[in-house]
Amino acid sequence: MILNYNQTKEFLSPAQKEKYPTASIKNILDNQSTFWMSLDIILDEDCQVPRIIMYNAIQNYNNLNRSKEEQDLIKSEIKRLSIFWTKQKKIVENAIENYKVQEKVNK
């Protein structure tokens, strides 16, 4: 994301570039850095972390939990599909056997 920010900044006019400082991991991790001050980011009063950082952290946390739920759902879905197709295979095999028996009877 830092790289994307810095690359996007290159498309701005020289006057616009001055409004947006170059990002580095050191500046971003320091919530008192000039990087945050120049962007006029609102800090949360309780923990002194920029709200956008908190919002992104919460989103990432929720996405992580959702992905774990999805993994569990996939496991149960694979089991269900395996059982279903095993039954379908037996139905097809029985139909083939019945067809063979019918052919022998008809001859």
Residue pairs with C-beta under 8 A, 6 or more apart in sequence:
2 23
2 24
2 25
2 28
5 23
6 22
6 23
9 17
9 20
9 22
10 17
12 20
19 38
20 38
20 39
21 27
21 34
21 35
21 38
21 39
23 35
24 35
26 33
27 33
27 34
27 35
27 36
28 35
30 36
31 43
31 48
31 49
31 50
31 53
32 48
36 43
36 50
41 50
41 51
41 52
42 50
42 51
43 49
43 50
43 51
44 50
44 51
44 54
47 54
